[in-house]
């Protein structure tokens, strides 16, 4: 492991213009992890910079200047590492210029969306891949390489779990006496999620169910979001695609780290991240309902699983540990 502090330029969507709404995002957690490991991190909020550099405040009109500013920033801080968090507005030529000015600088990218969005931004992502010293994704790398062949051009490709943060994830939902909800689901409504949401609405009206994120009227962010997951007994984590090995929304770690009993479909290889003793897996909408009702009726069993899930999240998925592993792999 590199012993001297590194200068890390973290180019990601920090959403400065949302004024704290997404303060708990994975971008911030990753930066916090690097800082706790003793490194300097400069957060470059690329979409905000693109807007700021446009006279009309439209990011598409400011993307060229944003790319220029990214190169300038890398050079000014003498970046040892440029880390791209998605950063779909960053052009290939920009990365080439950074390498030209800073020959020893490592360029890496992390990606927490499903792999389909790599293909959506193919114009930028395809030529970027050979320039990356490492790629980190919250999906099994072999699976991604099979479905998006440009990723085979990356020098190093690693799985990266979603992270928790001990300064944010401080809830103990299993200890709350007067919970906000028996069951909470947070997420947009589309695809197979619609079937689950419909089943919940039609069959679980006798329970205190909280549904958030399906529209503007029930969208929840900021401290209200973390307060919600820390004060609900059961949380459902349901991905847009439950066929991708190891892939899960970051919400699964948020729920587990804050002591909420997690219920989720058994995505391939997911038990490598959380065992059956740490979260509850279900197969169908009916199976989900039955297990919800069982654990609401058996709170001690539910609390035991929730505590085990929380312990696993903070032990194995702390951002400090994850970023340390990222650097070890990147610099090896």
N, C-alpha and C positions, 0 to 999 in steps of 0.2 A: 504493500500500500504506500502511496506517495506520502512522505512525512511532512513536507512543507505545505503550508496552506495554499490551496489553489485559487486562482481567479476564475470564477465561473460566471459566464454570461448566460442567463436563463431566459430564453426568448419564448414566451408563452402568453396565453390569453388571461392576463391578470385582472381584466375588467375593472380598471381604475374608475371608469365613468359610471360604474354601478354602485360606487360608494359603500362597499362592505357587504353587498348582497351575497356575493360568492366568496366571502373571506375564508371559508373552510375548504375551498376547492383543492383538488390534487396538485395544482400548480404551486400553491402556497405551501402545502405539506412537503412537497419535494424540496423547495427552497429552504424551508425550515430544517429539513433533515441534513442538507449540506452544511448549513450554518452550524448546527449542533455538532457536526463532525469537524468543525474548526476551519471551514473554508469561507472565502468571501464570495458572496452571490450578488450580482447585479440583475435585478428583475427588469426585463425589457418587455413591456406590454405591447406587442406588435400591432394589434388591431387599434388600440388607442393611439399609438404613434401615427399610424396611417391616417386616422381621422384628424389628428392634430396638425399634420403636415399638409392637409388639404384645405384650401381656402373656404370650401363649402362644407367642411366637416364630414365628407363622404369618404370612407376608407378606400374604396376602389380608385379614387382620384389621388390618393396620397401614398399608394403602395410603393411607387418608385422611390420616393424620398425616404420612406420607412426603410427600404432595403439599404439605401445609402447610410442612414443613421445607424443601422445595425453594424455595418462595417466599421464606421467611425467609433462606435462604442466598444467593439471588440478590440480595436487598436488602442484606444485610450486607456482601457483597463488592463491591457496586455493579457488578454484572456488565454488561460491554459485550456479551457474547455468552453465550447459553445454548445449549449444544450437546447434543442428545439422541442418545444411542447406542441406537437401538431404543426403550427407555424406554416400554414398552407399558403400564406402570402409571401413567404421568403423564396426568392428565386435561386436557381442553380448557380447563376453567375455570381450571386452574392457570396455563396459558400466558397466558390473558387477564389474569389478575391480575398476572403478572409484567410484561406490557406496560403495564398500568395504573400500576404502581408505578415502572417503569423505562421510560419512553416511548422512549428512544433505544436500548434493548437489542435486539439482533438475536437471533432464535430460528432455529436451524437443526437439521437432523437428518441423521445418516448411517445407512445401512442396508446391511449386508453379507450378510444372508440372501437366499435367493431371494424373488422378489416375492410368491409365494403366501402368505407369512406376514404381509404387509401386509393381505391380505384376511382372514386368520385373526383379526386384531385390528381388524377393520373398525370396530367400535363406537368405538374410540379414534382410529384413524388417519384415518378419513374426515373428521370435523370438525376434525382437527388441520391438515390440509393447507393450507387458506387462511391459517392463522396463521403458517406457516413462511416465513421470508425466503429460505431456500434448503434444498434437499434434495440429498443426495449419496448415490449408490448404486453398488455394484459390478456393475451391469448397465446396458446401454444404455438411457438415459432414454426414447427413442422407443418401445422395446419395452415398457417398464414402463407408459408412458402408454396404450399400446394395450390392455394387459391389465388394468390397474387404473386406471380413469378418474379417481378422486379425485385422483391425482397431477397431473392437468392444472390443478388449482387452486393449485398451488405457484407462488410468484412466480418462483423460479429453480430449475432442475433440472439437475444436473451428474453426469457419470460420475466416480467416484473409485476408483482402483486400490487393491487391498490393498497394505499397506505393509511394508517391511522396516525394521530398526533396527540401526544399526552397533554398538550396545552389546550386542545380543542375538545377532544373526546373524553369528557370527564363525567359523563352520566352513568348512573347505576339504575337502569330502568327496572330491574328485578326487585329493587328495594322500595319503589314508589308505591305508596298505599292507595292514593286516589289518582289513578292513571287517567291521562287525557283520553285514551282509547284502549279498548280491548285489542283491537287490530288496526294497524295502519298500513296503507299502501301509498307510496309516493312515486309518481311517474306518469309520463304521457300515455295516452290511450291510443294504441294502434296494434295491428297484427294479432298475435295470439294473446296479447294482454287483454284485448277486448272481451274474449271469451271468459277470462278469469274475472274481470270487473263486472261483467253481466251476471255471472253466477253469484258473486258476492252480493250484488244489489238485489237479486231476486230471491236469494235463499238465506241471507244472514241479517235480515232486518231487525232481528231480536237482539243483535249484538251491537255494542258501541264501536262502529267501524268508522275510521277516518280515511277518506280518499282525497288525495292532494296531487296537484300537478297536471290534472287532465285539461285544465283550461285556465284562463286568466283569473277567473273568479276564485279558484282555490289553489293558485300557485303560491308556494311558500319558500322563502329564502332567509338568509341571515341567521341571527340567533334563534328566531322562531323555528327554523328548520331543526337545528340541533336540540332545542328544547323539546320539540315534538318527538324526535326519535329517542330521547332520553326519558320520556314520560309515557311511553306506550308499551303495553305488555308484550305484544307480538308484532313483528314487522315482516311484511312480505317483500322479498327481493325477487323480481321477475324481469329477466332480460328481454331485450328486443329479439334476440336469437339465442335459444337455449341448446343449440347443437354444436357450438364452438367450444372445443376443449379448453378448460381453465378460465374461460371468459366469464366475467361477471361485472355488473355495474359497481361503481365505487360505493354505492349505497349499502351494499351487503356488509362492507367493512364498517361503515358509519354506524349501522344498526348494531352489529356485534360489539364493536368497541365501546358503545354506550350502554351495554347491558340489556339490550332488547333481544327477546327470543326471535331468531331469524327462521323464517320458513321460505324455502326456495326449491325450484325444480332441480333435479339432479343432473346438472350439466356434466358432460363427459370430463372425468378426472377431477371433478370439483372436490371430492372427498380427500384429495391430496392437500387442499387448502384448509378445509374444515371437515372434521370427521362427523359421523352420525351422533357422536356424543356432544358435539359443539354447535350444530345447527340441526334443524328438522327438514328433511327432504320430502317432497311430495311428487306424485306422478300425474295426477289429474286434478281438475277443479273440485270434484267430489272428495278426492283424497285430501286435498288442502283443507276443505271445510271440516272434514272429520277430525283431522289432526288439530286444527284450531280449537274446535270444541273440546277435544280431549285435554289439551294442555291448559285451557282456561279452567277446566274442572279439576286439574291436578297442578296447582300453582307451585308446589315444592319441586316437582319433576321439571316443570318449565324453568324455574329459577336455577336449578342445577345445570341445565343445558346452557342457559343464557350466560351464567358465570363462566362456564368452560369456554364458550365462544368468545367472551370478552377477554379472558386470559390469553387465548390463542392469538387474537387480534393484536393485543398490546405486546405480546412476546415476539411474534414472528413478523408482524407487518408494520411495526413502528417505522416511520419515515427515516429516522436516523440510521436504522439498520439497513433499510432498503437502499438508501442513497450510498451507504458505504459499500454495499455489494455492487451497485452500479459502477462506482469508480474502480473498484477492484477488477471488474470485468473489462471495463473500458481501457484501463492502463496496463493490463497484463501483457 
